[in-house]
Amino acid sequence: MDPRWIHSRLLFLVTVVAGFAGPLTALRGEQSEVAAPKRPNILFLYLDDLGWKDTGFMGSDFYETPHLDQLARGGTVFTSAYACAANCAPSRAGLLSGQYAPRHRIFNVGTGPRGDARFRRLLHVPGTRTLDSRIVTWAEVLRDQGYATGMFGKWHLGNTPGQQGFKTAVNHRKLPGFKGHRGPEGAYLADVLTERTMDFIREHREQPWCAYLAHFAVHTPLQAKRSLLAKYRAKPAGKLHRHVAMATMIQAVDDGVGRIRKLLDELQLAENTLILFTSDNGGFGPATDMDPLWGYKGTYYEGGIRVPFFVHWPGVVPAGKTCDEPIIGVDLYPTLLAVAGASTPDQPLDGRNLLPLWRGEIATLGARPLYWHFPAYLQSYKVIDEQRDALFRTRPCSVVRLGDWKLHQYFEDGGWELYNLRDDVRERHNLVKTHPDQARQLQQLLRDWQRDIGAPLPERPNPKYDAQFEAAALARRAAQQNP
């Protein structure tokens, strides 16, 4: 048989098989794409001192956040979301480590005592100012999983973002020329951080990325974005909110979110980007209001630790949904690992994976306690009507929430406060005497947790404490508030 004929026949068969193989390969590829979608990009919007009601989607009657509101409507809003602490550093440490404060030992901003020593009955527990480098953050896990990781804004954990997993880092304190929120030639910090985040997204558009945009807004100093001042000066005050500078700061952040969303659309990344939004603690008391919640930044009443929160993930997280399930910042560590398909590092994690809850696969995480531990002091703002006293926003305390019940423990005077948040979210009616069985159950739960996690308890008396001086100061403050 002519070899040339055999060769032509073989060539024909190879061509035919290849013709079928192409469509089959493409079909298998499409099935794989459906069965195992690409890992999402992650945009984590983390604000500083933004209160529970300081956005439109949470009910502000003065501040304007149309871009955030649109994202919230396109995702799920959690109305009982909590920060890890009532002020900056411990909250951020809990978020990045996935651990409650007794594990990472960052209890306050800095380690020094706060407030007048003559008012402090106990010696505070100083803790540390630096997140231990042996603690593996979720940024490190994502980096090792192939994510490009970027941090933009406020770090506040003592070391550097690069040491804790962020390959790209823009620390707002290192930006040249900035004092507070204003920089040279009219630059505004929120705008600069937005631009740096957009540059990062453009650079890493071809790989999965995680951008942690930790705005310094709306922390003090309350410095308005000048181009927005006229708008809010002319706007009628709301019953809840009316602070003009704060309004411009919030809009500056929201305008930046709109710019980032537009970029995601242009790069065709929006459908595969998970967006998280929350705050590190409650709002700044003298400038905003979390009504009906009581308290503000620095207190462990709801206004100090309950924060706005939504998750937006097209095709995965239901749109237009509101969930009242209690969640807390330490939950985000195991959740982000689940989103990325990453394994858990060999260290304690105190949170729960929220992904089944986000997806709507479950309606509740079940009865589980949430904890806070603050063995230090935060001096008071000059505002009226304090809960316990007018000298400190909070004194050393521990708190537990279980279901609708919330228990406060105060170490100075052995005080206990018990509230049913379903009936009394404002925490005005202490039920510790009228519901002794419930109080005892939570007291035991809290003490067992303190023992098991090794929580340091402030127990040593402060030799500088002056009871008479404190009483006189309280009397003067009461007279000023009730002339």
N, C-alpha and C positions, 0 to 999 in steps of 0.2 A: 504494500500500500504506500502511496506517495506520502513521504513525511511532511511535505508542505500542506497536504490536505488535513493530516492529523493535527498539525499545529494550528491550522485555521479553525478546526472544530473545537480544540481545547480553548483557544482564545475566545470563541463565541460563548462557550459554556461559562468561562470565567466572567465574561461581561454580563451574562444573564444573571448569574448568582449575585454578582456585585450589585446589579440593579435592584434585586430583591432585598439584599442585605442592607442597603442604604435606608429604605423606608422602615425596615424592621429595627435598625439601630436607632433611627430618629424616634420611632414609636416607643422603644424602651426608654430613651432619654426623656420623653415627655412624661411617661409614667413615673420615672424616678423623680422628675421635677415636682410632680403633684404629691408623691408619697413623702418626699423629703425636701421641703422648701428650704431655700437658702436661710442661713442664720440671719436674723434681722440686724440692721444697724440699730444703735441705741443712742437716743438723745435724752440726756437726763438734765432737766431744768430744775435747779435747786436754788431757791431764793433765801435771802437772809432777813429774818425778822418780819416776814410777810404773815399777817394775821389770818385767822380762819375765815373771816368775812371780807378780806381785802381784794377780792376779784368779783367781776360781774357774775360769774357762774355760781359763786357762793353767796351773792346777795348784796354786794356793795351798792349803795345808792349815790355814790359820788365818783369813785375811782372807775376808770374805763379800761377794759381788757378784752376787746372784741376778738383778737386772734386766739388768746387763751380760751375764751368762751367757746369759740368754734371747735377747737380741739377737744374741749371737754364734752361738747355735744356729740362729737364723733367717737367718743370713747365711754369709759365708765368712771363716774365720780364716786369717791369713797368719802362719806361724810363723817366717819369716826376714825380718821387716820391720825396717828400720833407721831410726834418727833421722839427721838431717843432721850432727849433732855430738854430743859426749859431755857437753855442758853447755848451759845455757839459751839465752843470747842467739844464738850462732851457729846453733843448731838452729832457732830460730824464724825467723831471717833467711833460712835456706835454705828453710824451709817456705813462707813468704810470697812469696819472690822466685822460687822454682823454680831457684835457682842455687847451685852449690857455693861454699864460703867464699872462694876466691881471687877470685871475681867481686864479691861484695858487701862483702868485706873486714871483716866482723864475725867476729873470731876467738875472742873471749873475753867474759866479763862485764866490761865496762870495757876500758880500754886500758893500765892500769898493770901493772907487773911483779908477779908472784905468788910468794910464798915467799921464803925468806931469800936475799938476793943472793949470799951466800958459797957457796951451793950451785948456783947457775946458771952453767954454763960459757959460755953464749951470751947475747947480748942478744936478747930476744924481739922479735917483730914486733908492734907495738902495734895496728895496724889502726885501726878506727873503732868508735864506740859507737852510731852512728845509721844506719839503713837509708836509703840515698840516695833522695831523693824522686823522682829521675828513673827509678828502678826501678818499673815498673808491677806491682803485686801482683795476685794472682788476685781479691782483693776488689774492686779497682778495675774489673777486667774484668767481674765479675759485676754490680756496680752499674750499669755502663754498658749491660749487657745487660737491665736492667729488674728485677734482683733487689733486694729490700730487704736490706741487709747490716748485721749487728750483731755486735759484738765484746764479750765479757763476761769480764773476768778479767785475766790477766797479759799485758801487751803487751811490754815489755822491749826495744824497738827504737829508743829515743831520741827519735823524733818523737811524733806522736799517731796513734791509729788512724784518726781522721777525715781525716788527711792522706794516708792510704794506703788509702782506699776504704770504710771502715766509717761509714755514715751515722749509725748508733746506736753509741755506745761507752760502756762502763762499765769503766773502768780500776780494778782492785782497789785500787791505791795511793791513789786519789782518794776512796774511800768514807769518809765521816766517821766517826771514832771507832774505826776498826779498827786493831789492833796485831797483826800476823801474821794468824791465822785467826779471832781473836775480836774482836767489836765490842761496842757498848753494849747494855745490857739483854739480855744473853744471846744476841745475834745471832751466828750462825756463818757464816763467809764463804761456804762452799760452798752453804749454804741461800740466802743473799742472791743469789749469782750465778745460781743456779737460778731463783729468783723473777723476776729481771730478764729472763732468757732467756724465761721463760714469758710475761711481759708483752709482749715483742717479738713472739713468735709470735702471740699474740692480736691484736695491733694490725695485723699484716700478713697475716692469714689469707687475704685475698682476692687476694694476689699471690704470685709465687714469692719465697721468702726464703732467706737463708743466715745461720744463727746459728753463730758461732764461739765456743764456750763453752770458754775457755782457763782452766780451774781453776788456782788457785794451789796447791791440794792436789796432791801430798802433800809439798810442799817444806817445809824447816825454816823456822821453828820448829815442831817436832812438837807441836802443841797439840791435845789430844783434844777431841772433842765430848763434853761432860760427861754428857749424857743417855745415852750409850752405854758409858760407862766400866765400870759394874757388869757389864754383859753380857760384856765381853771379859776382865775380871779373873777372872770365874768360869769362863771357857772354858779347857779344857786346851790347853797350848801344842802347836803342831805341830812336826814335825821340821825343817821349812823356815822357817816364820815363827812369831813369838810376840810381836811388838811391839804392846802394847795400844793406845797412842796412835795408831800408824799404822793399826791395824785400824779404829778409830773414824773416822778421817779418810777412809779408803777407803769405809766404809759410808755416810758422809755424802754423798759423791759419788754412790754407787750409788742411794741413796734418792732423790736429786734426779733421776737418770735415770728412775727409776720414775714420778716425778711428771710429768716431761715426756712420757713415753710415754702416760700416762693422758690428758693434755691433747690430744695428737695424735689419740688415739682419739675423744675428745669432739668435736673440731673436724672429724672425718672427714678428717684429713690424713695419717694413718699410712701408707696405701697408696701415697702419692705423696711420701714423704720418704726421702731417702737419708741414712743415719746412718753416720758414720765415727768410729772410736775408736782413739786411739793416745796415745803419751807423747813428751815432748821429748828424753828420754835415759834411761839406765839408772837403777836405784834408788839410794837413799842408802845407802852401804855400811854404816855402823854400825847401821842399823835394819832392813835387809831382806836378802834373799839371792836371787840369780838362778840358783842351782845347777840344771843342771850348767854353766852359763856361768861363766866366770872374769871378775872385775872388777866394776865398779860405776860410778856416775856419775863422769865425769871421766877415765876410762880408755878407751883405744881397743881394749881387748879386748872380746869379745862382750857381756859383762855391762854395759858402759858405753854401747853404741850399739844393741844389739838390743832391740826394744821390742814390747809387745803391740799387735796391730792386727786389727781386723775391719771389714768393710763389710756393711751391712744395707740392702737395697733390694728390697722385696717385688716379685716378678714379674720382676725383672731379674737380680739376683745370686742364684746357687743357694744354697739353705739347707742347713745341715748339712755343709758342705764345709770341708776344711782344705787349704791350699796352702803348699808349702815354697819357692815361687819367691822369690828375693831381690828385695825392693823397697826403696825409700828415699824419704825425705820429699820430695825434689825431684820425684818422680814425680807428686805430688798436684796440682801446678799444671796441667800439660797435661791431666790426667784431669778435673779440675773444669771446665776449659774445654770439654772434649768433652761432659761431662754437660749443660752449659748451652747447647751449640751455639754457642759463642763462637769468634771468630777469635783467633789468637795475636798478641800485640803484637810490635812490632818490637824485640825484645831477645833475647839468648841465653837459652835454657832448657836445663837439663842433664838433665831427667828424661824418662821415657817415659809415654805415655798408657796407663794400666792398664785402661781400660774393656773392651777385648777379653778381657783376662785375668779381670777380675771377672765378666764375663758367661759365662765358660766357653767362649768361641769359640776360644781358643787355650790350650794347656797350659803354654807357656813363652814368655818374652821373648827366648830365645836367649842365647848367650854374650855378656854385656855386662859391662864392669867397673863397679864402684861405688867411689867415691873419698871420702876424708876428708883434710883438711889442717889441722893445728893447729900453727902456728909459735910457740907460747907455752908457758907453764907453769901447772900446777895443783898446789898443794901437797897433801900427803897428809893423809888422816884418820888418827886414831890407831887403826889396825887392823893386824892382823898378816899375815905371809905375803905381802908384796908381790912382784910379778913381777920387775921390774927393780931397784928399790930402795925404801927405806922413806921417802924424803923427798918424793917427788912422786907424785901419782896418774898424771900423765903429764908427760913432757918433750917438747920440740918434735918433732913426728913427722908423717909422712904414711902413709896406709894405702890399700891397694887390695884389693878382693875380686873374683875372677874365677872363676865356677863354684864348686867346692869349695875353692879355694885362696885364702888370705889372706896378704898380705905387709905387715909393719910396717917402716917406715924411721925410725930415730932419728938426729937430726942431730948431737947432742952428740958421740957416740962412733962415728958411722958404723955403728951396729949395725943388723942386719937379722934379722927373725924371720919364718919361713915356717911356716904351719900348713895342714893339710888338715882342714877343718871337718867333713867327713863322718865321718872317723875320729877326730877329736880336737877336738870342739866346745869343750872346756875350754881349748884352746890351751896345753897343757903340754909338747908335744914339738916343739921347734924343728927343722925339717927343712932349714934353709938349707944345711947341709953335705952332707946325704945326698941331696938332690934339687937339685943345682946348676943343671941346665938349666931346671927350673921356676922357680927363684929368679931366674935371669938374665932369663927371659922377663917376669916380673912387674916386676923392677927397671927394665927398659927401658920397659915400659908406663907405670909410674909416673913415670919421668923425662920421657917424652914428654908426658904429661898436664900435669905441672908446667910444662914449657916452653910448651905450647900455650895453657894457660889463664892464664899469667902469674903463677903462684904465687910469692909472696915467700918466699925461703928464709932461715932464720936462720943466718947465717954469721959474724957479727962476734963476736969473743971478748968476754966480759964482764970488764972490768978488776977487778971486785970479787970475782971467783971465787977461792976459797981451797981448794985441793985437800986440804991437810992438815986443815983444819977440817971439810970434808965427810967425809973418811975417819973422823975421830974421831966425828962424829955418827952415821954408819952403824954404827960399832962399838958405840956406846952403845945404839942401837936394837936391834941384834942381841942384845946381852946382855940387854936387857929382855924380848925375845921368847923367848929361850932361856936362862932362868936356870939 
